[in-house]
Amino acid sequence: MLTDWPLDTLRDYRPARTEPDDFDDFWAATTGEAAAAAWPARLEPYDAGLATVEVYDVTFAGHAGQPVRGWLLLPRHRSGPLPCVVEYIGYGSGRGLPHDWLFWSAAGYAHLVMDTRGQGAAGSLTGDTPDPDPSGAPQANGFLTRGVTDPARYYYRRVFSDAVRAVETARLIPQVDPTRIVVAGGSQGGGIALAAAGLLDGLAGVLADVPFLCHFRRAVDVTDAGPYGELGSYLQTRRDEVDQVFHTLGYFDGLNFAARITAPVLVSVALMDRICPPSTVFAAYHHCSSADKDIVVWPYNGHEGGAAFQRVEQLRWLGKRVPVGASGTS
């Protein structure tokens, strides 16, 4: 059954954005501090037992110079620098093992998978990156309310900062064409991709599937499913913090990042999604300022979205904009 408004209503839904006055200054300071604390990434060859894919175990400087893990997968048979997909991971999962991530390298792209700090103990894939800077304040189960009363200490400030550094790391990898980098992810990963794209210039594309972390006010009103349900649970007892919580979330709302995106964007949405309600996804899509944007609607699916069928859509869409073999540096 539908979990939100009918499609005709969703296609016209463009709510007002709530954005802190110092949004740009806040993020310029955040990304600037991370850049100042950066150190050269370590790429260590990793024997994954894969005949057609070359794998590197990556460690790079994320937020505040803190180490973040990842995987770099490269097609063994390649010629010259490759376009690169930098991928962010869904809620609760970590980077797992290299053979969990073979799609993009099989299609001929370089593929950098960023581990999500503090996650990977409860999801389907294990993680290897700690989050050494928790606020210590009360929170609901999960990550969505960690430090949520203070933008400077909020969990996703560190994650989004990591995401920007992942792209900057990819730009310095010799096997990668720095002019053809795409950010991608589903659910939490889709929300992180929108944030990274709003904070970075020069990206070649954005692939955001059923993105999380968008239009928090609407999400909490229409679903009690996790992870948005964590906010409702937190505010049930922290009744006096409502205004401060949503003020903090204004710095991290996908609507505000989408309004700053200029790269080509492909979004997907599922009309039976209880996890990331369709109205929250359409709101972000409609605020996206890119002149080249598309949305794929999956009317009979939940949070799995288009799954393998969406991969086909991505390959077709990306092939027209960032084809393998067409160097942007020549």
C-alpha positions as protocol buffer text, in pm:
chain_id: "A"
residue {
  index: 1
  type: MET
  ca { x: 0 y: 0 z: 0 }
}
residue {
  index: 2
  type: LEU
  ca { x: 103 y: 361 z: -52 }
}
residue {
  index: 3
  type: THR
  ca { x: 278 y: 509 z: 251 }
}
residue {
  index: 4
  type: ASP
  ca { x: 246 y: 875 z: 152 }
}
residue {
  index: 5
  type: TRP
  ca { x: 60 y: 1102 z: -90 }
}
residue {
  index: 6
  type: PRO
  ca { x: -44 y: 995 z: -442 }
}
residue {
  index: 7
  type: LEU
  ca { x: 216 y: 1042 z: -714 }
}
residue {
  index: 8
  type: ASP
  ca { x: 40 y: 1344 z: -869 }
}
residue {
  index: 9
  type: THR
  ca { x: 66 y: 1527 z: -534 }
}
residue {
  index: 10
  type: LEU
  ca { x: 425 y: 1421 z: -482 }
}
residue {
  index: 11
  type: ARG
  ca { x: 528 y: 1553 z: -822 }
}
residue {
  index: 12
  type: ASP
  ca { x: 420 y: 1902 z: -713 }
}
residue {
  index: 13
  type: TYR
  ca { x: 552 y: 1890 z: -356 }
}
residue {
  index: 14
  type: ARG
  ca { x: 812 y: 2160 z: -295 }
}
residue {
  index: 15
  type: PRO
  ca { x: 804 y: 2262 z: 71 }
}
residue {
  index: 16
  type: ALA
  ca { x: 980 y: 2565 z: 208 }
}
residue {
  index: 17
  type: ARG
  ca { x: 1333 y: 2498 z: 326 }
}
residue {
  index: 18
  type: THR
  ca { x: 1441 y: 2576 z: 681 }
}
residue {
  index: 19
  type: GLU
  ca { x: 1806 y: 2672 z: 667 }
}
residue {
  index: 20
  type: PRO
  ca { x: 2025 y: 2829 z: 937 }
}
residue {
  index: 21
  type: ASP
  ca { x: 2162 y: 3171 z: 842 }
}
residue {
  index: 22
  type: ASP
  ca { x: 2520 y: 3052 z: 883 }
}
residue {
  index: 23
  type: PHE
  ca { x: 2476 y: 2725 z: 689 }
}
residue {
  index: 24
  type: ASP
  ca { x: 2747 y: 2801 z: 433 }
}
residue {
  index: 25
  type: ASP
  ca { x: 2987 y: 2939 z: 691 }
}
residue {
  index: 26
  type: PHE
  ca { x: 2935 y: 2634 z: 913 }
}
residue {
  index: 27
  type: TRP
  ca { x: 3020 y: 2393 z: 634 }
}
residue {
  index: 28
  type: ALA
  ca { x: 3307 y: 2601 z: 497 }
}
residue {
  index: 29
  type: ALA
  ca { x: 3464 y: 2592 z: 842 }
}
residue {
  index: 30
  type: THR
  ca { x: 3397 y: 2218 z: 881 }
}
residue {
  index: 31
  type: THR
  ca { x: 3543 y: 2115 z: 547 }
}
residue {
  index: 32
  type: GLY
  ca { x: 3829 y: 2363 z: 585 }
}
residue {
  index: 33
  type: GLU
  ca { x: 3928 y: 2215 z: 921 }
}
residue {
  index: 34
  type: ALA
  ca { x: 3921 y: 1865 z: 773 }
}
residue {
  index: 35
  type: ALA
  ca { x: 4136 y: 1971 z: 478 }
}
residue {
  index: 36
  type: ALA
  ca { x: 4389 y: 2134 z: 710 }
}
residue {
  index: 37
  type: ALA
  ca { x: 4415 y: 1814 z: 915 }
}
residue {
  index: 38
  type: ALA
  ca { x: 4450 y: 1583 z: 614 }
}
residue {
  index: 39
  type: TRP
  ca { x: 4745 y: 1352 z: 557 }
}
residue {
  index: 40
  type: PRO
  ca { x: 4836 y: 1134 z: 256 }
}
residue {
  index: 41
  type: ALA
  ca { x: 4605 y: 838 z: 212 }
}
residue {
  index: 42
  type: ARG
  ca { x: 4741 y: 486 z: 249 }
}
residue {
  index: 43
  type: LEU
  ca { x: 4654 y: 237 z: -26 }
}
residue {
  index: 44
  type: GLU
  ca { x: 4769 y: -113 z: 56 }
}
residue {
  index: 45
  type: PRO
  ca { x: 4728 y: -395 z: -200 }
}
residue {
  index: 46
  type: TYR
  ca { x: 4475 y: -649 z: -75 }
}
residue {
  index: 47
  type: ASP
  ca { x: 4452 y: -1009 z: -192 }
}
residue {
  index: 48
  type: ALA
  ca { x: 4079 y: -1061 z: -228 }
}
residue {
  index: 49
  type: GLY
  ca { x: 4117 y: -1366 z: -453 }
}
residue {
  index: 50
  type: LEU
  ca { x: 3950 y: -1184 z: -743 }
}
residue {
  index: 51
  type: ALA
  ca { x: 4091 y: -1255 z: -1088 }
}
residue {
  index: 52
  type: THR
  ca { x: 3947 y: -953 z: -1270 }
}
residue {
  index: 53
  type: VAL
  ca { x: 3955 y: -688 z: -996 }
}
residue {
  index: 54
  type: GLU
  ca { x: 4252 y: -520 z: -829 }
}
residue {
  index: 55
  type: VAL
  ca { x: 4177 y: -429 z: -466 }
}
residue {
  index: 56
  type: TYR
  ca { x: 4335 y: -182 z: -225 }
}
residue {
  index: 57
  type: ASP
  ca { x: 4266 y: -145 z: 145 }
}
residue {
  index: 58
  type: VAL
  ca { x: 4235 y: 233 z: 183 }
}
residue {
  index: 59
  type: THR
  ca { x: 4285 y: 451 z: 490 }
}
residue {
  index: 60
  type: PHE
  ca { x: 4239 y: 825 z: 450 }
}
residue {
  index: 61
  type: ALA
  ca { x: 4208 y: 1132 z: 672 }
}
residue {
  index: 62
  type: GLY
  ca { x: 3844 y: 1212 z: 745 }
}
residue {
  index: 63
  type: HIS
  ca { x: 3694 y: 1463 z: 983 }
}
residue {
  index: 64
  type: ALA
  ca { x: 3959 y: 1626 z: 1205 }
}
residue {
  index: 65
  type: GLY
  ca { x: 4220 y: 1404 z: 1041 }
}
residue {
  index: 66
  type: GLN
  ca { x: 4066 y: 1093 z: 1197 }
}
residue {
  index: 67
  type: PRO
  ca { x: 4136 y: 772 z: 998 }
}
residue {
  index: 68
  type: VAL
  ca { x: 3856 y: 638 z: 780 }
}
residue {
  index: 69
  type: ARG
  ca { x: 3872 y: 300 z: 607 }
}
residue {
  index: 70
  type: GLY
  ca { x: 3753 y: 204 z: 261 }
}
residue {
  index: 71
  type: TRP
  ca { x: 3803 y: -23 z: -37 }
}
residue {
  index: 72
  type: LEU
  ca { x: 3933 y: 77 z: -379 }
}
residue {
  index: 73
  type: LEU
  ca { x: 3837 y: -164 z: -657 }
}
residue {
  index: 74
  type: LEU
  ca { x: 3986 y: -130 z: -1005 }
}
residue {
  index: 75
  type: PRO
  ca { x: 3929 y: -339 z: -1319 }
}
residue {
  index: 76
  type: ARG
  ca { x: 4255 y: -524 z: -1384 }
}
residue {
  index: 77
  type: HIS
  ca { x: 4220 y: -468 z: -1759 }
}
residue {
  index: 78
  type: ARG
  ca { x: 4217 y: -91 z: -1797 }
}
residue {
  index: 79
  type: SER
  ca { x: 4378 y: 178 z: -2005 }
}
residue {
  index: 80
  type: GLY
  ca { x: 4451 y: 516 z: -1851 }
}
residue {
  index: 81
  type: PRO
  ca { x: 4277 y: 689 z: -1559 }
}
residue {
  index: 82
  type: LEU
  ca { x: 3920 y: 574 z: -1498 }
}
residue {
  index: 83
  type: PRO
  ca { x: 3601 y: 751 z: -1399 }
}
residue {
  index: 84
  type: CYS
  ca { x: 3537 y: 675 z: -1033 }
}
residue {
  index: 85
  type: VAL
  ca { x: 3224 y: 607 z: -830 }
}
residue {
  index: 86
  type: VAL
  ca { x: 3267 y: 707 z: -465 }
}
residue {
  index: 87
  type: GLU
  ca { x: 3003 y: 514 z: -275 }
}
residue {
  index: 88
  type: TYR
  ca { x: 2853 y: 572 z: 69 }
}
residue {
  index: 89
  type: ILE
  ca { x: 2684 y: 298 z: 270 }
}
residue {
  index: 90
  type: GLY
  ca { x: 2335 y: 238 z: 410 }
}
residue {
  index: 91
  type: TYR
  ca { x: 2244 y: 281 z: 777 }
}
residue {
  index: 92
  type: GLY
  ca { x: 2407 y: 38 z: 1018 }
}
residue {
  index: 93
  type: SER
  ca { x: 2638 y: -128 z: 767 }
}
residue {
  index: 94
  type: GLY
  ca { x: 3010 y: -96 z: 710 }
}
residue {
  index: 95
  type: ARG
  ca { x: 3245 y: -158 z: 421 }
}
residue {
  index: 96
  type: GLY
  ca { x: 3223 y: -537 z: 448 }
}
residue {
  index: 97
  type: LEU
  ca { x: 3455 y: -730 z: 215 }
}
residue {
  index: 98
  type: PRO
  ca { x: 3567 y: -642 z: -138 }
}
residue {
  index: 99
  type: HIS
  ca { x: 3351 y: -906 z: -307 }
}
residue {
  index: 100
  type: ASP
  ca { x: 3044 y: -727 z: -166 }
}
residue {
  index: 101
  type: TRP
  ca { x: 3114 y: -438 z: -407 }
}
residue {
  index: 102
  type: LEU
  ca { x: 3184 y: -577 z: -754 }
}
residue {
  index: 103
  type: PHE
  ca { x: 2920 y: -397 z: -961 }
}
residue {
  index: 104
  type: TRP
  ca { x: 3098 y: -76 z: -1058 }
}
residue {
  index: 105
  type: SER
  ca { x: 3439 y: -231 z: -1124 }
}
residue {
  index: 106
  type: ALA
  ca { x: 3264 y: -494 z: -1340 }
}
residue {
  index: 107
  type: ALA
  ca { x: 3115 y: -205 z: -1539 }
}
residue {
  index: 108
  type: GLY
  ca { x: 3464 y: -60 z: -1591 }
}
residue {
  index: 109
  type: TYR
  ca { x: 3468 y: 213 z: -1326 }
}
residue {
  index: 110
  type: ALA
  ca { x: 3709 y: 269 z: -1041 }
}
residue {
  index: 111
  type: HIS
  ca { x: 3513 y: 228 z: -719 }
}
residue {
  index: 112
  type: LEU
  ca { x: 3598 y: 378 z: -381 }
}
residue {
  index: 113
  type: VAL
  ca { x: 3374 y: 252 z: -99 }
}
residue {
  index: 114
  type: MET
  ca { x: 3379 y: 466 z: 216 }
}
residue {
  index: 115
  type: ASP
  ca { x: 3330 y: 295 z: 551 }
}
residue {
  index: 116
  type: THR
  ca { x: 3082 y: 480 z: 777 }
}
residue {
  index: 117
  type: ARG
  ca { x: 3236 y: 573 z: 1110 }
}
residue {
  index: 118
  type: GLY
  ca { x: 3094 y: 389 z: 1410 }
}
residue {
  index: 119
  type: GLN
  ca { x: 2866 y: 166 z: 1199 }
}
residue {
  index: 120
  type: GLY
  ca { x: 2894 y: -189 z: 1078 }
}
residue {
  index: 121
  type: ALA
  ca { x: 2811 y: -383 z: 1395 }
}
residue {
  index: 122
  type: ALA
  ca { x: 2437 y: -420 z: 1345 }
}
residue {
  index: 123
  type: GLY
  ca { x: 2390 y: -404 z: 967 }
}
residue {
  index: 124
  type: SER
  ca { x: 2451 y: -663 z: 698 }
}
residue {
  index: 125
  type: LEU
  ca { x: 2817 y: -567 z: 642 }
}
residue {
  index: 126
  type: THR
  ca { x: 3090 y: -522 z: 900 }
}
residue {
  index: 127
  type: GLY
  ca { x: 3270 y: -193 z: 953 }
}
residue {
  index: 128
  type: ASP
  ca { x: 3625 y: -101 z: 1051 }
}
residue {
  index: 129
  type: THR
  ca { x: 3611 y: 273 z: 1129 }
}
residue {
  index: 130
  type: PRO
  ca { x: 3551 y: 394 z: 1486 }
}
residue {
  index: 131
  type: ASP
  ca { x: 3382 y: 722 z: 1575 }
}
residue {
  index: 132
  type: PRO
  ca { x: 3624 y: 864 z: 1833 }
}
residue {
  index: 133
  type: ASP
  ca { x: 3438 y: 1191 z: 1891 }
}
residue {
  index: 134
  type: PRO
  ca { x: 3098 y: 1113 z: 2045 }
}
residue {
  index: 135
  type: SER
  ca { x: 2928 y: 1398 z: 2229 }
}
residue {
  index: 136
  type: GLY
  ca { x: 2855 y: 1189 z: 2537 }
}
residue {
  index: 137
  type: ALA
  ca { x: 2506 y: 1343 z: 2559 }
}
residue {
  index: 138
  type: PRO
  ca { x: 2191 y: 1128 z: 2594 }
}
residue {
  index: 139
  type: GLN
  ca { x: 2070 y: 975 z: 2268 }
}
residue {
  index: 140
  type: ALA
  ca { x: 1819 y: 726 z: 2135 }
}
residue {
  index: 141
  type: ASN
  ca { x: 1939 y: 391 z: 2004 }
}
residue {
  index: 142
  type: GLY
  ca { x: 2123 y: 429 z: 1675 }
}
residue {
  index: 143
  type: PHE
  ca { x: 2311 y: 727 z: 1531 }
}
residue {
  index: 144
  type: LEU
  ca { x: 2048 y: 980 z: 1427 }
}
residue {
  index: 145
  type: THR
  ca { x: 2030 y: 1157 z: 1765 }
}
residue {
  index: 146
  type: ARG
  ca { x: 2400 y: 1134 z: 1862 }
}
residue {
  index: 147
  type: GLY
  ca { x: 2489 y: 1491 z: 1960 }
}
residue {
  index: 148
  type: VAL
  ca { x: 2170 y: 1626 z: 1801 }
}
residue {
  index: 149
  type: THR
  ca { x: 2139 y: 1934 z: 2023 }
}
residue {
  index: 150
  type: ASP
  ca { x: 2470 y: 2080 z: 1903 }
}
residue {
  index: 151
  type: PRO
  ca { x: 2553 y: 2117 z: 1530 }
}
residue {
  index: 152
  type: ALA
  ca { x: 2926 y: 2118 z: 1603 }
}
residue {
  index: 153
  type: ARG
  ca { x: 2907 y: 1785 z: 1788 }
}
residue {
  index: 154
  type: TYR
  ca { x: 2638 y: 1616 z: 1579 }
}
residue {
  index: 155
  type: TYR
  ca { x: 2730 y: 1274 z: 1440 }
}
residue {
  index: 156
  type: TYR
  ca { x: 2654 y: 1356 z: 1075 }
}
residue {
  index: 157
  type: ARG
  ca { x: 2888 y: 1654 z: 1079 }
}
residue {
  index: 158
  type: ARG
  ca { x: 3170 y: 1405 z: 1107 }
}
residue {
  index: 159
  type: VAL
  ca { x: 3020 y: 1168 z: 849 }
}
residue {
  index: 160
  type: PHE
  ca { x: 2957 y: 1438 z: 588 }
}
residue {
  index: 161
  type: SER
  ca { x: 3306 y: 1573 z: 648 }
}
residue {
  index: 162
  type: ASP
  ca { x: 3441 y: 1220 z: 588 }
}
residue {
  index: 163
  type: ALA
  ca { x: 3240 y: 1202 z: 266 }
}
residue {
  index: 164
  type: VAL
  ca { x: 3399 y: 1517 z: 126 }
}
residue {
  index: 165
  type: ARG
  ca { x: 3746 y: 1388 z: 215 }
}
residue {
  index: 166
  type: ALA
  ca { x: 3669 y: 1058 z: 40 }
}
residue {
  index: 167
  type: VAL
  ca { x: 3615 y: 1245 z: -287 }
}
residue {
  index: 168
  type: GLU
  ca { x: 3927 y: 1453 z: -234 }
}
residue {
  index: 169
  type: THR
  ca { x: 4116 y: 1128 z: -172 }
}
residue {
  index: 170
  type: ALA
  ca { x: 3981 y: 977 z: -494 }
}
residue {
  index: 171
  type: ARG
  ca { x: 4096 y: 1284 z: -688 }
}
residue {
  index: 172
  type: LEU
  ca { x: 4456 y: 1212 z: -589 }
}
residue {
  index: 173
  type: ILE
  ca { x: 4458 y: 842 z: -682 }
}
residue {
  index: 174
  type: PRO
  ca { x: 4672 y: 800 z: -998 }
}
residue {
  index: 175
  type: GLN
  ca { x: 4436 y: 544 z: -1153 }
}
residue {
  index: 176
  type: VAL
  ca { x: 4139 y: 785 z: -1123 }
}
residue {
  index: 177
  type: ASP
  ca { x: 4043 y: 1066 z: -1357 }
}
residue {
  index: 178
  type: PRO
  ca { x: 3976 y: 1353 z: -1113 }
}
residue {
  index: 179
  type: THR
  ca { x: 3739 y: 1524 z: -1357 }
}
residue {
  index: 180
  type: ARG
  ca { x: 3503 y: 1223 z: -1371 }
}
residue {
  index: 181
  type: ILE
  ca { x: 3405 y: 1142 z: -1013 }
}
residue {
  index: 182
  type: VAL
  ca { x: 3053 y: 1041 z: -921 }
}
residue {
  index: 183
  type: VAL
  ca { x: 2911 y: 1016 z: -569 }
}
residue {
  index: 184
  type: ALA
  ca { x: 2657 y: 742 z: -500 }
}
residue {
  index: 185
  type: GLY
  ca { x: 2466 y: 560 z: -231 }
}
residue {
  index: 186
  type: GLY
  ca { x: 2131 y: 425 z: -120 }
}
residue {
  index: 187
  type: SER
  ca { x: 1925 y: 524 z: 185 }
}
residue {
  index: 188
  type: GLN
  ca { x: 2177 y: 672 z: 431 }
}
residue {
  index: 189
  type: GLY
  ca { x: 2432 y: 650 z: 151 }
}
residue {
  index: 190
  type: GLY
  ca { x: 2198 y: 845 z: -75 }
}
residue {
  index: 191
  type: GLY
  ca { x: 2163 y: 1118 z: 186 }
}
residue {
  index: 192
  type: ILE
  ca { x: 2539 y: 1133 z: 229 }
}
residue {
  index: 193
  type: ALA
  ca { x: 2581 y: 1156 z: -149 }
}
residue {
  index: 194
  type: LEU
  ca { x: 2346 y: 1456 z: -163 }
}
residue {
  index: 195
  type: ALA
  ca { x: 2541 y: 1623 z: 117 }
}
residue {
  index: 196
  type: ALA
  ca { x: 2877 y: 1561 z: -49 }
}
residue {
  index: 197
  type: ALA
  ca { x: 2744 y: 1689 z: -381 }
}
residue {
  index: 198
  type: GLY
  ca { x: 2617 y: 2005 z: -214 }
}
residue {
  index: 199
  type: LEU
  ca { x: 2956 y: 2068 z: -56 }
}
residue {
  index: 200
  type: LEU
  ca { x: 3181 y: 1989 z: -352 }
}
residue {
  index: 201
  type: ASP
  ca { x: 3239 y: 2145 z: -692 }
}
residue {
  index: 202
  type: GLY
  ca { x: 3343 y: 1962 z: -1005 }
}
residue {
  index: 203
  type: LEU
  ca { x: 3157 y: 1634 z: -962 }
}
residue {
  index: 204
  type: ALA
  ca { x: 3052 y: 1449 z: -1276 }
}
residue {
  index: 205
  type: GLY
  ca { x: 2735 y: 1296 z: -1131 }
}
residue {
  index: 206
  type: VAL
  ca { x: 2525 y: 1207 z: -828 }
}
residue {
  index: 207
  type: LEU
  ca { x: 2336 y: 878 z: -779 }
}
residue {
  index: 208
  type: ALA
  ca { x: 2104 y: 899 z: -477 }
}
residue {
  index: 209
  type: ASP
  ca { x: 1871 y: 603 z: -425 }
}
residue {
  index: 210
  type: VAL
  ca { x: 1577 y: 633 z: -182 }
}
residue {
  index: 211
  type: PRO
  ca { x: 1780 y: 892 z: 13 }
}
residue {
  index: 212
  type: PHE
  ca { x: 1761 y: 921 z: 390 }
}
residue {
  index: 213
  type: LEU
  ca { x: 1840 y: 1241 z: 588 }
}
residue {
  index: 214
  type: CYS
  ca { x: 1598 y: 1460 z: 394 }
}
residue {
  index: 215
  type: HIS
  ca { x: 1311 y: 1681 z: 516 }
}
residue {
  index: 216
  type: PHE
  ca { x: 1332 y: 1572 z: 881 }
}
residue {
  index: 217
  type: ARG
  ca { x: 1014 y: 1752 z: 993 }
}
residue {
  index: 218
  type: ARG
  ca { x: 799 y: 1574 z: 737 }
}
residue {
  index: 219
  type: ALA
  ca { x: 967 y: 1238 z: 796 }
}
residue {
  index: 220
  type: VAL
  ca { x: 901 y: 1239 z: 1170 }
}
residue {
  index: 221
  type: ASP
  ca { x: 538 y: 1337 z: 1109 }
}
residue {
  index: 222
  type: VAL
  ca { x: 460 y: 1052 z: 870 }
}
residue {
  index: 223
  type: THR
  ca { x: 668 y: 752 z: 982 }
}
residue {
  index: 224
  type: ASP
  ca { x: 771 y: 592 z: 1309 }
}
residue {
  index: 225
  type: ALA
  ca { x: 991 y: 338 z: 1131 }
}
residue {
  index: 226
  type: GLY
  ca { x: 1361 y: 352 z: 1199 }
}
residue {
  index: 227
  type: PRO
  ca { x: 1585 y: 537 z: 1164 }
}
residue {
  index: 228
  type: TYR
  ca { x: 1353 y: 843 z: 1161 }
}
residue {
  index: 229
  type: GLY
  ca { x: 1167 y: 682 z: 1450 }
}
residue {
  index: 230
  type: GLU
  ca { x: 1477 y: 742 z: 1661 }
}
residue {
  index: 231
  type: LEU
  ca { x: 1401 y: 1114 z: 1651 }
}
residue {
  index: 232
  type: GLY
  ca { x: 1046 y: 1060 z: 1769 }
}
residue {
  index: 233
  type: SER
  ca { x: 1165 y: 837 z: 2051 }
}
residue {
  index: 234
  type: TYR
  ca { x: 1422 y: 1095 z: 2159 }
}
residue {
  index: 235
  type: LEU
  ca { x: 1171 y: 1381 z: 2157 }
}
residue {
  index: 236
  type: GLN
  ca { x: 912 y: 1182 z: 2351 }
}
residue {
  index: 237
  type: THR
  ca { x: 1122 y: 1234 z: 2661 }
}
residue {
  index: 238
  type: ARG
  ca { x: 1328 y: 1541 z: 2566 }
}
residue {
  index: 239
  type: ARG
  ca { x: 1017 y: 1755 z: 2521 }
}
residue {
  index: 240
  type: ASP
  ca { x: 1198 y: 2080 z: 2584 }
}
residue {
  index: 241
  type: GLU
  ca { x: 1456 y: 2022 z: 2309 }
}
residue {
  index: 242
  type: VAL
  ca { x: 1229 y: 2013 z: 2003 }
}
residue {
  index: 243
  type: ASP
  ca { x: 1328 y: 2353 z: 1866 }
}
residue {
  index: 244
  type: GLN
  ca { x: 1698 y: 2297 z: 1928 }
}
residue {
  index: 245
  type: VAL
  ca { x: 1691 y: 1953 z: 1767 }
}
residue {
  index: 246
  type: PHE
  ca { x: 1531 y: 2077 z: 1449 }
}
residue {
  index: 247
  type: HIS
  ca { x: 1763 y: 2379 z: 1443 }
}
residue {
  index: 248
  type: THR
  ca { x: 2058 y: 2139 z: 1446 }
}
residue {
  index: 249
  type: LEU
  ca { x: 1903 y: 1922 z: 1177 }
}
residue {
  index: 250
  type: GLY
  ca { x: 1871 y: 2225 z: 951 }
}
residue {
  index: 251
  type: TYR
  ca { x: 2246 y: 2208 z: 898 }
}
residue {
  index: 252
  type: PHE
  ca { x: 2217 y: 1846 z: 781 }
}
residue {
  index: 253
  type: ASP
  ca { x: 1894 y: 1837 z: 582 }
}
residue {
  index: 254
  type: GLY
  ca { x: 1925 y: 1700 z: 231 }
}
residue {
  index: 255
  type: LEU
  ca { x: 1692 y: 1972 z: 103 }
}
residue {
  index: 256
  type: ASN
  ca { x: 1952 y: 2236 z: 185 }
}
residue {
  index: 257
  type: PHE
  ca { x: 2237 y: 2043 z: 25 }
}
residue {
  index: 258
  type: ALA
  ca { x: 2025 y: 1965 z: -283 }
}
residue {
  index: 259
  type: ALA
  ca { x: 1969 y: 2337 z: -337 }
}
residue {
  index: 260
  type: ARG
  ca { x: 2346 y: 2373 z: -385 }
}
residue {
  index: 261
  type: ILE
  ca { x: 2401 y: 2080 z: -624 }
}
residue {
  index: 262
  type: THR
  ca { x: 2506 y: 2169 z: -977 }
}
residue {
  index: 263
  type: ALA
  ca { x: 2627 y: 1826 z: -1098 }
}
residue {
  index: 264
  type: PRO
  ca { x: 2392 y: 1594 z: -1290 }
}
residue {
  index: 265
  type: VAL
  ca { x: 2168 y: 1400 z: -1050 }
}
residue {
  index: 266
  type: LEU
  ca { x: 1973 y: 1073 z: -1069 }
}
residue {
  index: 267
  type: VAL
  ca { x: 1739 y: 1005 z: -775 }
}
residue {
  index: 268
  type: SER
  ca { x: 1514 y: 706 z: -711 }
}
residue {
  index: 269
  type: VAL
  ca { x: 1203 y: 686 z: -493 }
}
residue {
  index: 270
  type: ALA
  ca { x: 967 y: 403 z: -393 }
}
residue {
  index: 271
  type: LEU
  ca { x: 603 y: 484 z: -326 }
}
residue {
  index: 272
  type: MET
  ca { x: 558 y: 209 z: -65 }
}
residue {
  index: 273
  type: ASP
  ca { x: 868 y: 308 z: 132 }
}
residue {
  index: 274
  type: ARG
  ca { x: 803 y: 345 z: 507 }
}
residue {
  index: 275
  type: ILE
  ca { x: 1171 y: 402 z: 588 }
}
residue {
  index: 276
  type: CYS
  ca { x: 1227 y: 707 z: 367 }
}
residue {
  index: 277
  type: PRO
  ca { x: 879 y: 843 z: 287 }
}
residue {
  index: 278
  type: PRO
  ca { x: 836 y: 944 z: -78 }
}
residue {
  index: 279
  type: SER
  ca { x: 745 y: 1304 z: 9 }
}
residue {
  index: 280
  type: THR
  ca { x: 1086 y: 1352 z: 173 }
}
residue {
  index: 281
  type: VAL
  ca { x: 1263 y: 1225 z: -139 }
}
residue {
  index: 282
  type: PHE
  ca { x: 1055 y: 1434 z: -379 }
}
residue {
  index: 283
  type: ALA
  ca { x: 1115 y: 1740 z: -160 }
}
residue {
  index: 284
  type: ALA
  ca { x: 1492 y: 1699 z: -196 }
}
residue {
  index: 285
  type: TYR
  ca { x: 1463 y: 1629 z: -569 }
}
residue {
  index: 286
  type: HIS
  ca { x: 1250 y: 1935 z: -634 }
}
residue {
  index: 287
  type: HIS
  ca { x: 1491 y: 2160 z: -447 }
}
residue {
  index: 288
  type: CYS
  ca { x: 1789 y: 2024 z: -639 }
}
residue {
  index: 289
  type: SER
  ca { x: 1930 y: 2311 z: -843 }
}
residue {
  index: 290
  type: SER
  ca { x: 2100 y: 2094 z: -1107 }
}
residue {
  index: 291
  type: ALA
  ca { x: 2000 y: 2167 z: -1465 }
}
residue {
  index: 292
  type: ASP
  ca { x: 2034 y: 1794 z: -1540 }
}
residue {
  index: 293
  type: LYS
  ca { x: 1827 y: 1587 z: -1298 }
}
residue {
  index: 294
  type: ASP
  ca { x: 1603 y: 1282 z: -1325 }
}
residue {
  index: 295
  type: ILE
  ca { x: 1396 y: 1077 z: -1082 }
}
residue {
  index: 296
  type: VAL
  ca { x: 1301 y: 710 z: -1122 }
}
residue {
  index: 297
  type: VAL
  ca { x: 976 y: 612 z: -948 }
}
residue {
  index: 298
  type: TRP
  ca { x: 916 y: 256 z: -828 }
}
residue {
  index: 299
  type: PRO
  ca { x: 541 y: 249 z: -752 }
}
residue {
  index: 300
  type: TYR
  ca { x: 510 y: -98 z: -598 }
}
residue {
  index: 301
  type: ASN
  ca { x: 828 y: -115 z: -394 }
}
residue {
  index: 302
  type: GLY
  ca { x: 932 y: -38 z: -40 }
}
residue {
  index: 303
  type: HIS
  ca { x: 1273 y: 72 z: 83 }
}
residue {
  index: 304
  type: GLU
  ca { x: 1446 y: -178 z: -145 }
}
residue {
  index: 305
  type: GLY
  ca { x: 1348 y: 61 z: -425 }
}
residue {
  index: 306
  type: GLY
  ca { x: 1442 y: -55 z: -771 }
}
residue {
  index: 307
  type: ALA
  ca { x: 1727 y: -280 z: -646 }
}
residue {
  index: 308
  type: ALA
  ca { x: 1889 y: -451 z: -949 }
}
residue {
  index: 309
  type: PHE
  ca { x: 1650 y: -272 z: -1187 }
}
residue {
  index: 310
  type: GLN
  ca { x: 1774 y: 63 z: -1055 }
}
residue {
  index: 311
  type: ARG
  ca { x: 2130 y: -49 z: -1130 }
}
residue {
  index: 312
  type: VAL
  ca { x: 2027 y: -82 z: -1495 }
}
residue {
  index: 313
  type: GLU
  ca { x: 1886 y: 271 z: -1486 }
}
residue {
  index: 314
  type: GLN
  ca { x: 2210 y: 399 z: -1332 }
}
residue {
  index: 315
  type: LEU
  ca { x: 2428 y: 234 z: -1595 }
}
residue {
  index: 316
  type: ARG
  ca { x: 2222 y: 379 z: -1879 }
}
residue {
  index: 317
  type: TRP
  ca { x: 2211 y: 724 z: -1722 }
}
residue {
  index: 318
  type: LEU
  ca { x: 2579 y: 733 z: -1627 }
}
residue {
  index: 319
  type: GLY
  ca { x: 2687 y: 590 z: -1962 }
}
residue {
  index: 320
  type: LYS
  ca { x: 2552 y: 901 z: -2131 }
}
residue {
  index: 321
  type: ARG
  ca { x: 2729 y: 1139 z: -1892 }
}
residue {
  index: 322
  type: VAL
  ca { x: 3037 y: 963 z: -1758 }
}
residue {
  index: 323
  type: PRO
  ca { x: 3115 y: 681 z: -2003 }
}
residue {
  index: 324
  type: VAL
  ca { x: 3403 y: 446 z: -1941 }
}
residue {
  index: 325
  type: GLY
  ca { x: 3687 y: 508 z: -2184 }
}
residue {
  index: 326
  type: ALA
  ca { x: 3612 y: 873 z: -2257 }
}
residue {
  index: 327
  type: SER
  ca { x: 3892 y: 1049 z: -2072 }
}
residue {
  index: 328
  type: GLY
  ca { x: 3824 y: 1393 z: -1931 }
}
residue {
  index: 329
  type: THR
  ca { x: 4193 y: 1470 z: -1895 }
}
residue {
  index: 330
  type: SER
  ca { x: 4310 y: 1419 z: -2252 }
}
